[in-house]
């Protein structure tokens, strides 16, 4: 059943603005310890300035912006699919996915930042994207219904997961059987990567891949994107 534009009928609690949904999760029986305390402080700031993030995220010097069309093509999106843009940020890929899935598809923009999600909602209205939901999630869950997502897209965001095991558990739960998870993140190699990457990204590709496989997903392939020099693209599936 289709829902009204920029909204979604799932067991969530609506925020004051009816277009922004707030995920409500039961806390895990044994809380996971944060693997990187404080990494998301700037995103949790209620006074976050969206323009500052637009200048950082939607610029040609950023690989995932410059190669956005190539990345979308590599996702093999079909019309009518449901895609979760996890850590949607300014909504760069959310908008591209809304076009790619078509009017019969749906895109969930999932993030921990209310100001960024409000920006996505406002731009969706301006551009008449009627197949986007904005979901404000906690820091340990994607807050999506079970078996509801065809593709989960995590771009330069996995290293921001403070509670990767708990978050991945919710991610696996929301995927349909045979669903796909794509992770794009920074190459982190001592002596090779920049000081910023070494200080900001907690682990390299092998560690992140193992965490994702341990959560129950199956590694499919690493996709080579010619324009990627600092990022890698990994594809997983739910068996």
C-alpha positions, 0 to 999 in steps of 0.5 A, spaced: 500 500 500 502 506 498 502 512 503 502 519 502 508 523 500 514 524 505 511 519 510 510 512 511 506 507 515 510 503 520 510 502 527 514 509 529 512 515 533 511 521 529 515 528 530 511 534 531 512 535 523 508 530 520 513 529 515 519 527 519 518 520 523 522 518 529 524 511 530 523 508 537 527 502 539 527 497 545 534 498 548 538 491 547 538 486 553 545 487 553 547 494 551 553 495 546 559 499 548 561 505 543 566 503 539 568 511 538 565 515 543 563 522 540 564 521 533 557 523 532 557 529 536 556 534 530 550 531 527 547 531 534 547 538 535 540 541 534 543 547 531 547 544 526 548 548 520 545 544 513 549 549 509 556 547 512 554 540 510 552 541 503 559 545 502 562 539 505 558 533 502 556 536 495 562 538 492 566 535 486 572 534 490 569 529 494 569 522 490 562 519 492 559 526 489 564 526 483 562 519 482 555 519 484 552 517 477 557 511 476 555 509 484 548 509 482 549 505 476 553 499 480 547 498 485 543 495 479 537 499 481 530 496 478 524 500 478 519 499 484 525 497 489 525 500 496 532 503 498 534 505 505 539 510 505 543 509 511 546 516 514 543 520 508 546 526 510 544 532 505 540 527 501 545 527 495 543 519 494 536 519 497 534 524 491 538 520 486 535 513 488 528 517 488 529 518 481 532 511 480 526 507 483 520 511 480 514 512 482 512 505 484 519 505 489 520 508 495 526 511 499 527 511 506 532 517 508 535 514 515 539 519 519 541 521 527 540 528 525 534 532 525 536 538 521 539 534 515 532 530 515 528 536 515 532 539 509 531 532 505 524 533 507 523 540 504 527 539 498 523 533 496 517 537 497 520 542 492 522 537 487 516 533 488 519 527 490 513 523 492 517 517 494 521 519 500 521 518 507 525 521 513 526 517 519 530 519 525 533 513 528 537 512 534 544 511 534 544 503 534 538 502 529 536 503 522 529 503 525 525 500 519 520 494 519 522 487 518 523 484 511 522 491 507 528 493 504 531 491 497 538 495 498 541 498 504 546 503 502 551 506 507 556 511 504 562 514 508 557 512 514 559 505 516 565 508 520 560 513 524 557 507 527 558 507 534 554 501 536 556 496 529 553 490 532 547 492 534 546 497 528 547 491 523 542 487 527 537 491 525 539 492 518 539 485 517 532 484 520 530 490 515 532 487 509 528 482 505 531 475 503 536 476 498 537 483 499 543 487 498 547 492 502 552 496 499 558 499 504 562 505 501 568 507 506 575 510 506 581 506 505 585 506 511 592 503 511 597 505 515 603 509 512 598 510 506 592 513 508 592 521 510 592 523 517 585 525 517 583 518 515 587 515 520 585 519 525 577 519 523 576 512 521 577 507 526 579 501 522 580 498 515 576 494 510 578 487 513 575 489 520 569 492 517 568 486 512 568 481 518 563 485 522 558 485 517 559 478 515 559 476 523 552 480 523 549 474 518 551 478 511 554 474 505 560 478 502 559 478 494 564 482 491 568 488 491 566 493 486 572 497 482 570 504 481 575 508 477 574 514 480 575 512 487 582 513 490 580 514 497 574 509 497 572 502 496 565 499 494 563 492 498 557 489 496 553 484 501 547 480 501 542 477 506 542 469 505 
